[in-house]
Amino acid sequence: MTRNKLGDTFAKSLQSALCYDKYIKSINVSGNRIGPIGLKSIIKLALMENNAIVAFDARLNPGCSEKVERQLALCMLKNIEKVRQKGLTVNPEFLKPELYSF
């Protein structure tokens, strides 16, 4: 889903799907047209509740500020910790240091 023209309407649909999904581990929506409203709704209504996603790349979107990147990183780090507490391993392929450093 990278480098398309996906915007806030797509973000609302994605947020709805992520609230209930327990299988998706990594999402890359970088380089789209998701604004601050779309990214905030994904963070507040989906990623705060979804404990399965360990990588969410939203860089190069108009709404992806330093604050949003920090919030995304904190959600992903929380999820990684919860996965490890369950005794499961996180696929190293999903761990991208640039998504977790701020």
Residue frames as qw, qx, qy, qz and C-alpha x, y, z in Angstrom:
[[0.000, 0.885, 0.465, 0.000, 0.00, 0.00, 0.00],
 [0.400, -0.547, 0.077, 0.731, 2.97, 2.29, -0.35],
 [0.102, -0.297, 0.370, 0.874, 3.13, 5.25, -2.68],
 [0.078, 0.544, 0.767, 0.330, -0.49, 5.34, -3.69],
 [0.101, -0.386, -0.050, -0.916, -2.98, 8.14, -3.27],
 [0.489, -0.500, -0.713, 0.047, -4.63, 6.71, -0.18],
 [0.037, -0.508, 0.156, -0.846, -6.01, 9.38, 2.10],
 [0.269, -0.193, 0.593, -0.734, -8.05, 9.90, 5.24],
 [0.816, 0.031, -0.066, -0.574, -11.04, 7.95, 3.91],
 [0.767, 0.217, -0.601, 0.062, -8.79, 4.91, 3.49],
 [0.144, 0.319, -0.697, 0.626, -7.38, 5.51, 6.97],
 [0.588, -0.159, 0.325, -0.723, -10.87, 5.32, 8.50],
 [0.910, 0.118, -0.260, -0.302, -11.52, 2.01, 6.72],
 [0.587, 0.326, -0.662, 0.331, -8.14, 0.66, 7.81],
 [0.166, -0.327, 0.578, -0.729, -8.79, 1.77, 11.38],
 [0.794, -0.091, 0.099, -0.592, -12.09, -0.10, 11.40],
 [0.889, 0.201, -0.408, -0.054, -10.45, -3.28, 10.15],
 [0.413, 0.404, -0.651, 0.492, -7.49, -3.10, 12.54],
 [0.483, -0.440, 0.351, -0.671, -9.65, -2.81, 15.64],
 [0.903, -0.115, 0.223, -0.348, -10.60, -6.46, 15.36],
 [0.802, 0.453, -0.388, 0.037, -7.69, -8.04, 13.47],
 [0.698, -0.621, 0.356, 0.007, -5.34, -10.31, 15.40],
 [0.903, 0.124, 0.305, 0.277, -3.27, -11.64, 12.48],
 [0.480, 0.793, -0.043, 0.374, -1.71, -8.68, 10.66],
 [0.730, -0.449, -0.101, 0.505, 1.77, -8.00, 12.04],
 [0.354, -0.326, 0.221, 0.848, 3.20, -5.34, 9.72],
 [0.369, 0.814, 0.449, 0.018, 1.63, -2.52, 7.70],
 [0.383, -0.226, 0.228, 0.866, 3.36, -0.09, 5.37],
 [0.266, 0.830, 0.489, 0.039, 1.29, 2.89, 4.23],
 [0.352, -0.550, 0.139, 0.744, 4.25, 5.21, 3.62],
 [0.142, -0.134, 0.505, 0.841, 4.18, 7.72, 0.80],
 [0.043, 0.595, 0.766, 0.238, 0.43, 8.15, 0.62],
 [0.043, -0.475, -0.097, -0.873, -1.83, 11.14, 1.32],
 [0.537, -0.583, -0.604, 0.082, -2.97, 10.33, 4.83],
 [0.001, -0.705, 0.120, -0.699, -3.36, 13.52, 6.83],
 [0.024, -0.300, 0.677, -0.672, -3.22, 14.19, 10.56],
 [0.696, -0.104, 0.203, -0.681, -6.87, 13.27, 11.09],
 [0.889, 0.175, -0.365, -0.212, -6.46, 9.89, 9.39],
 [0.530, 0.303, -0.689, 0.391, -3.28, 8.97, 11.26],
 [0.231, -0.283, 0.554, -0.748, -4.67, 10.10, 14.61],
 [0.822, -0.063, 0.044, -0.564, -7.76, 7.96, 14.10],
 [0.820, 0.217, -0.529, 0.038, -5.60, 4.94, 13.28],
 [0.271, 0.315, -0.685, 0.598, -3.53, 5.49, 16.42],
 [0.378, -0.199, 0.442, -0.789, -6.40, 6.24, 18.80],
 [0.800, 0.048, 0.132, -0.584, -9.02, 3.83, 17.56],
 [0.922, 0.253, -0.280, -0.088, -6.94, 0.95, 16.26],
 [0.591, 0.418, -0.573, 0.386, -3.34, 0.72, 17.34],
 [0.259, -0.451, 0.547, -0.656, -4.04, 1.48, 20.99],
 [0.827, -0.097, 0.290, -0.472, -6.40, -1.52, 21.01],
 [0.917, 0.335, -0.211, -0.044, -4.64, -3.86, 18.58],
 [0.551, -0.681, 0.478, 0.066, -1.83, -5.83, 20.23],
 [0.896, 0.162, 0.366, 0.192, -0.80, -7.82, 17.16],
 [0.545, 0.791, -0.004, 0.277, 0.79, -5.16, 14.93],
 [0.703, -0.512, 0.061, 0.490, 4.51, -4.77, 15.60],
 [0.351, -0.163, 0.342, 0.856, 5.43, -2.57, 12.61],
 [0.283, 0.823, 0.490, -0.056, 3.43, 0.33, 11.19],
 [0.419, -0.132, 0.250, 0.863, 5.22, 2.54, 8.67],
 [0.201, 0.854, 0.476, -0.065, 3.40, 5.81, 8.00],
 [0.349, -0.494, 0.198, 0.771, 6.37, 7.91, 6.96],
 [0.108, -0.048, 0.522, 0.845, 6.12, 10.31, 4.01],
 [0.058, -0.679, -0.704, -0.197, 2.45, 11.10, 4.62],
 [0.020, 0.639, 0.030, 0.769, 1.32, 14.72, 5.10],
 [0.619, -0.676, -0.060, -0.396, 0.03, 13.88, 8.58],
 [0.901, -0.168, -0.258, 0.307, 3.15, 12.10, 9.78],
 [0.045, -0.888, 0.276, -0.364, 4.76, 14.56, 12.14],
 [0.275, 0.391, -0.771, 0.421, 7.44, 13.81, 14.72],
 [0.478, -0.182, 0.526, -0.680, 4.71, 13.53, 17.35],
 [0.890, 0.161, -0.050, -0.424, 2.78, 10.98, 15.26],
 [0.664, 0.400, -0.621, 0.116, 5.96, 8.97, 14.62],
 [0.033, -0.350, 0.735, -0.580, 6.60, 8.93, 18.37],
 [0.693, -0.048, 0.347, -0.630, 3.06, 7.74, 19.12],
 [0.878, 0.289, -0.298, -0.239, 3.33, 5.01, 16.49],
 [0.438, 0.432, -0.726, 0.306, 6.70, 3.89, 17.88],
 [0.293, -0.271, 0.661, -0.635, 5.30, 3.70, 21.42],
 [0.846, 0.085, 0.118, -0.513, 2.32, 1.62, 20.24],
 [0.805, 0.375, -0.458, -0.044, 4.63, -0.76, 18.36],
 [0.200, 0.428, -0.753, 0.458, 7.05, -1.10, 21.29],
 [0.573, -0.160, 0.489, -0.638, 4.11, -1.86, 23.60],
 [0.904, 0.213, -0.070, -0.365, 2.90, -4.51, 21.18],
 [0.593, 0.458, -0.643, 0.159, 6.35, -6.06, 20.80],
 [0.117, -0.349, 0.736, -0.568, 6.60, -6.33, 24.59],
 [0.744, -0.010, 0.325, -0.583, 3.14, -7.94, 24.82],
 [0.855, 0.341, -0.348, -0.178, 4.05, -10.48, 22.14],
 [0.399, 0.434, -0.727, 0.351, 7.24, -11.37, 23.99],
 [0.395, -0.275, 0.595, -0.644, 5.37, -11.66, 27.31],
 [0.888, 0.109, 0.079, -0.439, 3.19, -14.31, 25.68],
 [0.679, -0.311, 0.635, 0.197, 6.37, -16.28, 24.94],
 [0.730, 0.598, 0.308, 0.123, 6.16, -15.63, 21.20],
 [0.493, -0.283, 0.279, 0.774, 8.93, -14.31, 19.01],
 [0.354, 0.829, 0.086, -0.425, 8.73, -11.33, 16.69],
 [0.806, 0.400, 0.253, 0.356, 9.92, -11.96, 13.16],
 [0.441, -0.480, 0.124, 0.748, 13.15, -9.91, 12.80],
 [0.287, 0.348, 0.560, 0.695, 11.98, -8.98, 9.30],
 [0.144, -0.834, -0.482, -0.224, 9.31, -6.77, 10.90],
 [0.491, -0.744, -0.123, 0.436, 11.72, -4.93, 13.20],
 [0.493, 0.616, 0.110, 0.604, 12.90, -1.79, 11.48],
 [0.467, -0.353, -0.342, 0.735, 14.97, 0.45, 13.77],
 [0.071, 0.155, 0.180, 0.969, 13.95, 3.58, 11.87],
 [0.424, -0.535, -0.518, -0.515, 10.35, 3.03, 12.99],
 [0.681, -0.580, -0.427, 0.131, 11.20, 2.81, 16.69],
 [0.530, -0.160, -0.173, 0.815, 13.82, 5.51, 17.17],
 [0.000, 0.869, 0.307, 0.387, 12.81, 9.02, 18.14]]
